[in-house]
């Protein structure tokens, strides 16, 4: 259980974080541009593609229509998807958890083509390419 002193300290830290950040005052899904638009207290608007954010990729517009702003203004929640985005993270370029971001970078890195990669693939092909899977390892 959290003590009263710990609770008050956490509230104080929260106020400090909120003072350092730009909280959201509104958020909506723009069907025309197919982007989520977040309006901050400064007037700055963030616009992101749902496909670039963890938990939102492939979501239907009807699922993106309902957006709730957290009481602190530092997060937005999509109730139909049970997905959350942290606004300071979005501003910093983090569109999901570290694990999710690493997976996204891995996808991009694995799809990169370069002369060295093409040369290595040709050399591997000359040697017969990838070894064939033996019958013992083929899934039924």
C-alpha positions in Angstrom: 0.0 0.0 0.0 1.2 3.5 -0.8 1.7 5.9 2.1 0.2 9.4 2.2 3.8 10.8 2.0 4.5 8.7 -1.1 1.2 9.7 -2.7 1.9 13.4 -2.1 5.4 13.0 -3.5 4.0 11.3 -6.6 1.4 14.1 -7.1 4.2 16.7 -6.9 6.3 14.8 -9.4 3.3 14.6 -11.7 2.7 18.3 -11.5 6.3 18.9 -12.4 6.2 16.6 -15.4 3.0 18.2 -16.6 4.5 21.7 -16.3 7.4 20.7 -18.4 5.2 19.1 -21.2 2.6 20.4 -23.5 -0.7 18.7 -22.6 -3.4 17.9 -25.2 -6.6 19.9 -25.3 -8.2 17.9 -28.1 -7.6 14.9 -30.3 -9.5 13.5 -33.3 -9.2 11.2 -36.3 -9.2 13.1 -39.6 -10.8 10.7 -42.2 -9.7 12.9 -45.1 -6.0 12.6 -44.3 -6.3 9.3 -42.5 -4.3 10.7 -39.6 -4.8 11.3 -35.8 -4.5 14.9 -35.0 -3.6 16.0 -31.4 -3.9 19.7 -30.5 -1.7 20.8 -27.7 -2.2 23.8 -25.3 0.4 25.8 -27.2 -1.6 25.5 -30.4 0.9 23.0 -31.9 -0.8 20.2 -33.7 0.7 16.7 -34.0 -0.5 14.5 -36.9 0.4 10.9 -37.0 -0.6 7.9 -39.2 -2.3 5.2 -37.2 -0.1 2.7 -39.0 2.9 4.2 -37.3 1.7 3.8 -33.8 1.7 0.7 -31.6 -1.8 -0.8 -31.2 -3.4 1.3 -34.0 -2.0 -0.3 -37.2 -4.8 -1.6 -39.4 -7.5 -0.1 -37.2 -10.8 0.9 -38.8 -11.7 4.5 -38.9 -14.7 3.7 -36.7 -12.3 2.4 -34.1 -10.2 5.5 -34.2 -13.1 7.9 -34.0 -13.4 7.7 -30.2 -10.4 9.2 -28.5 -10.1 10.1 -24.8 -7.6 12.5 -23.4 -6.1 11.5 -20.0 -6.7 13.8 -17.0 -3.1 15.0 -17.2 -3.4 15.7 -20.9 -0.3 13.8 -21.5 -1.9 10.7 -23.0 -4.7 9.7 -25.4 -6.7 6.5 -25.2 -8.6 4.6 -27.9 -11.3 2.7 -26.0 -12.4 0.4 -28.8 -8.8 -0.7 -29.3 -7.6 -0.5 -25.7 -4.6 1.4 -26.9 -2.8 4.3 -25.4 -0.3 6.8 -26.7 2.0 9.0 -24.5 2.2 12.5 -26.0 5.7 13.4 -24.8 6.8 10.1 -26.3 5.2 11.0 -29.7 6.9 14.4 -29.6 10.2 12.6 -29.0 9.5 10.2 -31.9 8.5 7.1 -29.9 5.4 5.7 -31.3 5.2 2.6 -29.0 7.1 0.6 -26.4 10.8 0.0 -26.7 10.1 -3.6 -27.8 7.7 -2.6 -30.4 9.9 0.2 -31.7 12.9 -2.3 -32.0 10.7 -4.7 -33.9 9.7 -1.9 -36.4 13.4 -0.9 -36.8 14.2 -4.6 -37.4 11.6 -4.8 -40.2 13.1 -1.8 -41.9 16.7 -3.0 -41.4 15.9 -6.4 -42.7 14.3 -5.0 -45.9 17.2 -2.6 -46.7 19.0 -3.4 -49.9 22.6 -2.5 -50.6 25.3 -3.5 -52.9 27.0 -5.5 -50.2 23.7 -7.3 -49.4 23.0 -8.0 -53.1 26.6 -9.3 -53.6 26.3 -11.6 -50.6 23.0 -12.9 -51.9 24.5 -13.6 -55.3 27.5 -15.4 -53.8 25.2 -17.5 -51.6 23.2 -18.3 -54.7 26.3 -19.6 -56.4 26.8 -22.0 -53.5 23.3 -23.4 -54.0 21.4 -20.8 -51.9 19.8 -21.6 -48.6 19.9 -25.2 -47.5 16.7 -27.1 -48.1 14.7 -28.1 -45.0 14.8 -31.8 -44.3 11.6 -33.7 -44.2 12.0 -34.1 -40.4 11.6 -30.4 -39.9 8.7 -29.7 -42.2 5.6 -28.8 -40.2 2.5 -31.0 -40.8 
